[in-house]
Amino acid sequence: AYLQKPWDPDVLLAHVRRLAAQKRRHATLQRASRTDPMTGLANRRHGTNRIDEEIARARRYGRGMTVALLDVDHFKNVNDTFGHAAGDEVLKAVAERLRNISRETDVVIRWGGEEFLFVFPETNLEEGAAIVERFRAHMDSAPVEIEGSEPLPVTVSGGVAELEDDDS
């Protein structure tokens, strides 16, 4: 901002308020560009960037990295039977549970539709598989509460892979 001397305190205050509002708008837009609006997880575009960063970090420090792709089983049946609002609630519940079991360094991404990608830095295949199995068992044992309906059993399936030297 440009202020002429002698500056007026009211003009200065107006400039500060305008710049603060601009900074808030920028932060909101930046967050929206990286986040899936329904689940609050990283979106695929931002997640892809984070995966590239984690691959580079794993290679630089010679540490392992594991990824897991999880899919909500029979999700189309949820939408067809209970409606899209119920399907949205299932996706939100799965995302919240993934967030709750993840470490601060893990990357959780809504990869698409009912698919979620998990990136486990500094984790080998056995450790990554154990984390995914705990999550799968938790989903199996804790139905999702859907408003106006009985609790809905939701299961997930997935696969786990460890970063190898020639992987991209």
C-alpha positions as CSV (number, residue, x, y, z in Angstrom):
1,A,0.0,0.0,0.0
2,Y,1.1,3.5,-0.7
3,L,0.5,6.3,1.9
4,Q,1.4,9.9,1.4
5,K,3.0,11.9,4.2
6,P,1.8,13.1,6.5
7,W,-0.4,10.0,6.8
8,D,-3.8,10.0,8.1
9,P,-4.5,7.3,10.9
10,D,-7.9,6.6,9.3
11,V,-6.4,6.0,5.9
12,L,-3.7,3.7,7.5
13,L,-6.4,1.7,9.3
14,A,-8.4,1.3,6.1
15,H,-5.3,0.0,4.3
16,V,-4.5,-2.4,7.0
17,R,-8.1,-3.7,7.1
18,R,-8.1,-4.1,3.3
19,L,-4.8,-6.0,3.3
20,A,-5.9,-8.2,6.1
21,A,-9.2,-9.1,4.3
22,Q,-7.2,-9.8,1.1
23,K,-4.9,-12.1,3.0
24,R,-7.8,-14.0,4.5
25,R,-9.4,-14.4,1.0
26,H,-6.1,-15.6,-0.4
27,A,-5.7,-18.2,2.4
28,T,-9.3,-19.4,1.9
29,L,-8.7,-19.8,-1.8
30,Q,-5.4,-21.6,-1.3
31,R,-7.0,-24.0,1.2
32,A,-9.9,-24.6,-1.2
33,S,-7.5,-25.4,-4.0
34,R,-5.9,-28.2,-2.0
35,T,-8.8,-29.7,-0.1
36,D,-11.7,-32.0,-1.1
37,P,-14.8,-29.9,-0.1
38,M,-16.8,-32.9,1.2
39,T,-14.2,-34.7,3.3
40,G,-11.7,-32.0,4.1
41,L,-8.9,-34.3,3.0
42,A,-6.3,-33.4,0.5
43,N,-7.7,-33.5,-3.0
44,R,-6.1,-35.5,-5.8
45,R,-4.1,-32.7,-7.3
46,H,-2.6,-31.6,-4.0
47,G,-2.2,-35.2,-3.0
48,T,-0.2,-35.9,-6.1
49,N,2.2,-33.1,-5.3
50,R,2.5,-34.4,-1.7
51,I,3.3,-37.9,-3.0
52,D,6.1,-36.5,-5.2
53,E,7.5,-34.6,-2.2
54,E,7.4,-37.8,0.0
55,I,9.0,-39.9,-2.8
56,A,11.8,-37.3,-3.1
57,R,12.3,-37.3,0.7
58,A,12.3,-41.1,1.0
59,R,15.0,-41.3,-1.8
60,R,17.1,-38.4,-0.3
61,Y,17.3,-40.0,3.1
62,G,17.2,-43.6,2.1
63,R,14.0,-44.3,4.0
64,G,11.0,-46.4,3.2
65,M,7.6,-45.2,2.1
66,T,4.4,-47.1,1.7
67,V,1.1,-46.2,0.0
68,A,-2.3,-47.8,0.4
69,L,-5.3,-47.4,-1.9
70,L,-8.6,-48.0,0.0
71,D,-12.0,-48.4,-1.6
72,V,-15.4,-48.3,0.1
73,D,-17.0,-51.7,-0.7
74,H,-20.3,-51.7,-2.5
75,F,-20.6,-47.9,-2.4
76,K,-22.9,-47.7,-5.4
77,N,-25.4,-49.8,-3.4
78,V,-25.3,-47.3,-0.6
79,N,-26.1,-44.5,-3.0
80,D,-28.8,-46.5,-4.8
81,T,-30.4,-47.9,-1.6
82,F,-30.1,-45.0,0.8
83,G,-29.6,-42.0,-1.5
84,H,-26.6,-39.7,-2.3
85,A,-26.9,-37.9,1.0
86,A,-26.3,-41.1,2.9
87,G,-23.4,-41.9,0.5
88,D,-21.9,-38.5,1.4
89,E,-22.2,-39.2,5.1
90,V,-20.4,-42.5,4.6
91,L,-17.5,-40.8,2.7
92,K,-17.3,-38.2,5.5
93,A,-17.2,-40.9,8.2
94,V,-14.5,-42.8,6.4
95,A,-12.5,-39.7,5.9
96,E,-12.8,-38.7,9.6
97,R,-11.8,-42.2,10.7
98,L,-8.8,-42.1,8.4
99,R,-7.8,-38.8,9.8
100,N,-8.1,-40.2,13.3
101,I,-5.8,-43.1,12.7
102,S,-3.2,-41.2,10.7
103,R,0.0,-39.9,12.1
104,E,0.9,-36.2,11.6
105,T,3.4,-37.2,8.9
106,D,0.9,-39.4,6.9
107,V,-0.8,-38.0,3.9
108,V,-4.5,-38.9,3.5
109,I,-6.0,-38.1,0.1
110,R,-9.5,-38.4,-1.4
111,W,-8.3,-40.0,-4.6
112,G,-11.6,-40.1,-6.3
113,G,-15.2,-41.2,-5.8
114,E,-15.1,-43.6,-2.9
115,E,-11.3,-44.2,-3.1
116,F,-8.8,-42.9,-0.6
117,L,-5.0,-43.0,-0.9
118,F,-2.8,-43.1,2.2
119,V,0.9,-42.3,2.1
120,F,3.0,-43.6,5.0
121,P,6.4,-41.9,5.1
122,E,9.2,-43.9,6.8
123,T,7.1,-47.0,6.8
124,N,7.9,-50.4,5.3
125,L,5.4,-52.7,3.7
126,E,4.6,-54.8,6.8
127,E,4.0,-51.7,8.9
128,G,1.8,-50.1,6.2
129,A,-0.2,-53.3,5.9
130,A,-0.7,-53.5,9.7
131,I,-2.0,-49.9,9.7
132,V,-4.4,-50.6,6.9
133,E,-5.6,-53.9,8.5
134,R,-6.3,-52.1,11.8
135,F,-8.4,-49.5,9.9
136,R,-10.2,-52.2,7.9
137,A,-11.1,-54.1,11.1
138,H,-12.2,-50.8,12.8
139,M,-14.5,-50.1,9.8
140,D,-15.8,-53.6,10.0
141,S,-16.7,-53.3,13.7
142,A,-18.1,-49.8,13.8
143,P,-21.2,-49.1,11.6
144,V,-21.6,-45.5,10.2
145,E,-24.5,-43.5,11.8
146,I,-26.8,-42.2,9.0
147,E,-29.5,-39.7,10.0
148,G,-33.0,-41.2,9.7
149,S,-31.6,-44.8,9.2
150,E,-30.2,-47.7,11.1
151,P,-26.4,-47.7,11.5
152,L,-24.9,-48.8,8.2
153,P,-22.2,-51.4,8.1
154,V,-19.4,-50.1,5.9
155,T,-16.3,-52.1,4.9
156,V,-13.3,-51.2,2.9
157,S,-10.8,-53.1,0.7
158,G,-7.5,-52.0,-0.5
159,G,-3.9,-52.7,-1.4
160,V,-0.6,-51.7,0.0
161,A,2.7,-51.1,-1.9
162,E,6.2,-50.1,-0.8
163,L,8.3,-47.6,-2.8
164,E,10.9,-49.4,-4.8
165,D,14.0,-47.9,-6.4
166,D,12.6,-47.6,-9.9
167,D,9.1,-46.5,-8.9
168,S,7.7,-43.2,-9.9
